[in-house]
Amino acid sequence: MGRKLGYPTANLNWPPKKRIPKGVFAVRVRVLKKNYPGVAVIGIPTVTDKKPKLEIHILDFDKMIYCQWLSAEIIKKIRNLKTYRSKKELIKMIHNDCRKAKKILINSAKQ
């Protein structure tokens, strides 16, 4: 769904017994031997989903990474999850999340 909205995601699995925080996060992603800024959504991100997911949108990235190893470091929580009334509302929120993540990651790199 992310690709259709203009924000493709890497969809990851995690062990069911592993507890991870829920929400939207600024993350540092390692893939293809390089680090990239990203936004992670952990939990049940939309009203149509029933199963918890871990999805990562890598900012300013356009390579195909199917079957590639990927790791992500959570830098800071941006917000809690919420549901949306429309795709337009969801796209606006994703855009805001990406903007906030960039700021967070730039500031964390300066420290």
Helices and strands as residue ranges (DSSP letters): E 10-12, E 23-31, E 34-43, E 53-58, E 70-79, H 87-110
